[in-house]
């Protein structure tokens, strides 16, 4: 029930704001899943999982920064 409600709120958020603004907030999901996995299941990600997390977060940050640069270049002066 909680997951359904949270996904519905995500859908509403994406209908009200650009994806480039909201996408960085989805990285909170990675952090919360890691913390819940650790505290509830005593499971800590292995090195290869941390590499995967770094790739996902790094590519998202790269895209965010690149979109900001493109937006600045296209703004009228």
Secondary structure, DSSP 8 states (H G I E B T S, - for coil): -HHHHHHHHHHHHHHHS-HHHHGGGGHHHHHHHHHHHHHHH-----HHHHHHHHHHHHHHHHHHHHHHHHHHHHS--
